[in-house]
Amino acid sequence: MTKQIAPETYYETILPRRARPQPSPKFYLGGDCGACVLAGLTNLPNIELAYKLFQEDGKIEPWSQPTMRDAVYSAKSKGFLDRIMTHHPSWQVWEGHQTWGSASWKQSLEWYEYINMAIDAGYYGIASINIDGKGPLVETDHLVLICGTRERVEPNKYVEGAGDIIQEIFVSCSAKHPEGRWYEIRDFLTYRGGFNCYLVRPSK
């Protein structure tokens, strides 16, 4: 009989802010994920203000990775954000893993340490993902807020008495789970994307 190891959390850090829930009806027909992320991140009372303050000329237009980058700089210039990091590192991948190039899921351990360090310092991640998890190698179509990290252990299925360390991020999605949900990092990077997220820290 396999000896059971009680699930144990080594550490867990969760920041307090969340993406605002997607309103109905939508402001923009395709969805308001970027405005929902920014409104929750900067503690605005509604997402309409996020469009007015951070979208170019206050237009109600779709959000993308480049327009979100512009919005992050705008939010910092207006005093809503204290620090921003819009460049992301890339780590050396072992030669045997290079069949598909430097795939993000082959850098998941390094990426997790990077995100964990940022969360500990009060930074949130703004990640561009595929909302339905149809990756890898598909277009992204949604923006989410990374709000936490944790490490825990689960019993190993094959080795008696051994455990597997599980690294997870806590993600607030305006459309599906604004309250937040845990994702194992390699699955997140493989099926949803989000590797080149922006790191931002609210100023108040």
C-alpha positions in Angstrom: 0.0 0.0 0.0 1.4 3.4 -1.0 2.1 5.7 1.9 0.1 8.9 1.6 1.8 12.3 2.1 -0.6 15.0 3.3 -0.8 18.0 1.0 1.4 20.7 2.3 2.0 24.3 1.3 5.6 25.5 1.6 4.6 29.1 1.1 1.9 31.2 -0.4 1.8 34.9 -1.3 -1.5 36.5 -2.5 -1.8 40.2 -3.3 -5.2 41.8 -2.6 -6.3 43.4 -5.9 -8.3 41.6 -8.6 -9.5 42.2 -12.1 -13.0 43.7 -12.2 -15.6 41.2 -13.5 -16.6 41.6 -17.1 -19.7 43.7 -17.1 -22.9 42.9 -19.1 -23.6 44.4 -21.5 -20.0 44.8 -22.6 -18.5 48.2 -23.4 -16.6 46.7 -26.3 -18.3 43.9 -28.2 -15.2 41.6 -28.1 -14.8 42.0 -24.3 -13.2 44.5 -21.8 -10.5 42.4 -20.3 -7.8 45.1 -20.5 -10.0 47.7 -18.8 -11.1 45.2 -16.2 -7.5 44.4 -15.4 -6.5 48.1 -15.2 -9.5 49.1 -13.2 -8.9 46.4 -10.6 -5.2 47.0 -10.5 -5.4 50.8 -10.0 -8.5 50.6 -7.8 -10.8 52.5 -10.1 -14.5 52.3 -9.3 -15.5 51.2 -12.8 -13.9 50.0 -16.1 -15.3 53.0 -18.1 -12.7 55.1 -16.3 -10.0 52.7 -17.3 -10.8 53.4 -21.0 -11.0 57.2 -20.4 -7.7 57.3 -18.5 -5.5 54.7 -20.1 -6.7 54.0 -23.7 -5.5 56.3 -26.4 -7.8 59.4 -26.6 -10.2 57.6 -24.2 -11.5 55.4 -27.0 -13.4 52.2 -26.3 -11.2 49.9 -28.4 -9.8 46.4 -28.1 -6.8 45.8 -25.9 -3.6 44.0 -27.1 -0.1 43.5 -25.7 1.2 46.8 -27.3 -1.8 48.9 -26.3 -1.6 47.5 -22.8 2.1 48.5 -22.7 1.1 52.0 -23.6 -1.6 51.9 -20.9 0.9 50.8 -18.3 3.2 53.8 -19.1 0.1 56.1 -19.0 -1.0 54.7 -15.6 2.5 55.3 -14.2 2.7 58.9 -15.6 -0.7 59.6 -13.9 0.5 58.3 -10.6 -1.5 55.1 -10.4 1.6 52.8 -10.6 4.7 53.1 -8.6 7.0 50.8 -10.7 6.7 49.0 -14.1 8.7 46.4 -15.9 7.7 45.9 -19.5 10.8 44.0 -20.7 11.1 40.3 -19.8 14.1 38.1 -19.6 14.7 34.8 -21.4 16.8 32.0 -19.9 19.1 29.5 -21.6 17.3 26.3 -22.4 19.1 22.9 -22.3 20.3 21.9 -25.8 18.1 18.7 -25.8 15.0 20.8 -25.3 15.6 23.1 -28.3 13.5 21.1 -30.9 10.8 23.8 -30.7 13.2 26.6 -29.9 13.3 28.3 -26.5 9.8 27.3 -25.5 8.4 29.1 -22.5 7.4 25.9 -20.7 11.0 24.8 -20.8 11.9 27.9 -18.8 9.0 27.4 -16.3 11.3 27.0 -13.2 13.2 30.2 -14.0 10.0 32.1 -14.9 8.4 31.0 -11.7 11.3 32.3 -9.6 11.1 35.6 -11.5 7.3 36.0 -11.0 7.6 34.9 -7.3 10.3 37.5 -6.6 8.0 40.2 -8.2 4.9 39.1 -6.2 7.0 39.2 -3.0 7.9 42.8 -3.9 4.3 43.8 -4.4 4.2 43.6 -8.2 1.3 42.2 -10.2 1.7 40.5 -13.6 -0.4 41.5 -16.6 -0.4 38.5 -18.9 -1.7 38.0 -22.5 -3.2 34.5 -22.7 -5.4 32.2 -24.8 -8.5 32.2 -22.6 -9.6 28.6 -23.6 -6.1 27.1 -23.1 -5.8 25.8 -26.7 -2.0 26.2 -26.8 0.7 25.8 -27.5 1.5 28.0 -30.5 -1.9 29.8 -30.8 -2.9 33.4 -30.8 -3.6 35.0 -27.4 -7.0 36.7 -27.0 -7.3 37.7 -23.4 -5.6 39.7 -20.6 -5.4 38.6 -17.0 -3.9 39.7 -13.7 -1.4 37.5 -11.9 -1.9 38.1 -8.1 0.0 35.4 -6.3 2.4 32.4 -6.1 2.7 29.3 -4.0 4.7 26.1 -3.7 3.1 22.9 -2.3 3.8 19.2 -2.3 1.7 16.3 -3.5 2.3 12.6 -3.1 4.3 11.1 -6.0 2.2 8.6 -7.9 5.0 6.2 -8.5 7.5 6.4 -5.7 6.3 5.4 -2.2 7.0 8.1 0.4 8.1 10.6 -2.2 6.5 13.9 -3.0 6.3 16.3 -6.1 6.7 20.0 -5.6 4.0 21.9 -7.4 4.6 25.6 -8.3 1.5 27.7 -9.0 0.4 31.2 -9.8 -2.9 32.8 -8.7 -4.7 34.4 -11.7 -7.7 36.8 -11.7 -9.6 36.5 -15.0 -12.4 39.1 -15.6 -14.4 36.7 -17.7 -14.2 33.3 -15.9 -12.9 33.8 -12.3 -12.3 37.4 -11.2 -12.0 36.1 -7.6 -8.8 34.2 -8.7 -7.8 30.6 -9.5 -4.5 28.6 -9.1 -2.7 27.4 -12.2 0.3 25.0 -12.3 3.0 27.1 -14.1 4.0 24.6 -16.8 0.4 24.0 -17.8 -0.2 27.7 -17.8 2.7 28.5 -20.0 2.1 25.6 -22.4 -1.6 26.0 -22.9 -2.4 29.6 -22.2 0.8 31.6 -22.7 1.6 34.7 -20.6 5.4 34.3 -20.6 6.1 37.9 -21.6 3.9 39.5 -19.0 4.3 43.0 -17.7 5.1 43.5 -14.0 3.5 46.5 -12.3 3.2 47.8 -8.7 0.3 50.1 -7.7 1.4 53.3 -6.0 -1.6 53.5 -3.7 
